[in-house]
Amino acid sequence: MRFHTPLILAVACLGCFAACREAKVKHYRVAHEEEPAMPAANADGANGAATGSDMANTAVPTAEGPALSWTAPADWTAKTLSAMRKGSFTVPGPGGDADLSVTAFPGDVGGDLANVNRWRGQVQLPPLAAGDLEATLKRFSANGLDFAVVDLAPQDEKSAHLIGAIVPLNGATWFFKLMGPSATVSAQRDAFLKFLHTVKVGDGEAAPAARAPAASPAAMGNDMATTAVPTADGAALAWAAPAAWHEKTLSAMRKGSYAVPGAGGEADLAITAFPGDVGGDLANVNRWRGQVQLPPLTAGELEATLKRFSANGLNFAVVELAPPAGSQAPRLIGAIVPHGGATWFFKLMGPDATVAAQRDAFLAFLHTVKIR
């Protein structure tokens, strides 16, 4: 048995924009994100939408409840929505096209400081201290909603410029982010602020379109990576992995990563952590159920599916999700572990035979998890 301490990685999110004016092409820099590792495939190679990229596989559901609507400026062009976007526009300007994304997630997604620092990292600015945050925010209310707006100008003309708004609503947080070439974002600043004043609860002239039904797993992962979802900081956890599990190179979002062998082919053990409760146990379990092609549970059905126990001063909620009979979907056993204002996720997922055979080893592994 070997002890491994997870790396605490600050995640830089990917954003790429290019502008073409006839033969003239302008480039600018944004923070680059390493492509997350893909979970191991089934024996027949069929992972499908149930797996997706590492970020898409974390238990971060989109927000439900009342939707917001808005009226976009006439010169903004609506784009096809990815799985994670509530709204998406191409915004033209003198520096080339910028991108307007609208996303929503349960809870406060780490709070204003974490979200602003996530965005600062995307435009290559250093993080703020808590005492410096309020001076950078413009707060206002409109249509019964509260907005916190931050304008992040780049340190040089080649870096991206970002203006973002954080909008809490009914236990969720909505993010409106305009990002792209500095000249374009600066020119569109007033239009963006006017756009925010059109945002309201319920149907509107330009209500958000439905989520694209056939979004690819990669699209889900990339779009999720550009939302303001920081990884958790604070005290790390440590664990002792079975000797048969092979440690893999960490992706940007993983605290731990293992290839788990078995008769059905390799399974994947992913360890991730995010601030807050990431939507709570029901949302997180239903996220995982969707990955193995199972329907969501109701709140009244949740507790019967969970095995709860405590070990080493930590509380674990474990769920075992067998695939539907006759399907090629993977099997998943996951543990949800709140710790220090964040939530850690331990997820074993892969071929049915392998995950079933490794069940006892996984549960024994969880009992080794402790605060570093």
Buried (B, 14 or more C-beta within 10 A) or exposed (E): EEEBEBEBBEBBBBBBBEBEEEEEEBEBEBBEBBBBBBBBBBBEEBBBBBBBBBBBBBBBBBBEEEBBBBBBBEEBEBBEBBBBBBBBBBBBBBBBBBBBBBBBBBBBBBBBBBBBBBBBBBBBBEBBEEEEBEEBBEEEEEBEBEBBBBBBBBEEEBBBBBBBBBBBBEEBBBBBBBBBBBBBBBBBBEBBBEBBBBBBBEEBEBBBBEEBEEBBBBBBBBBBBBBBBBBBBEEBBBBBBBEEBEEBEBBBBBBBBBBBBBEBBBBBBBBBBBBBBBBBBBBBBBBBBBBBBBEEBEEEEBEEBBEEEEEBEBEBBBBBBBBEEEBBBBBBBBBBBBBBEBBBBBBBBBBBBBBBBBEEBBBEBBBBBBEE
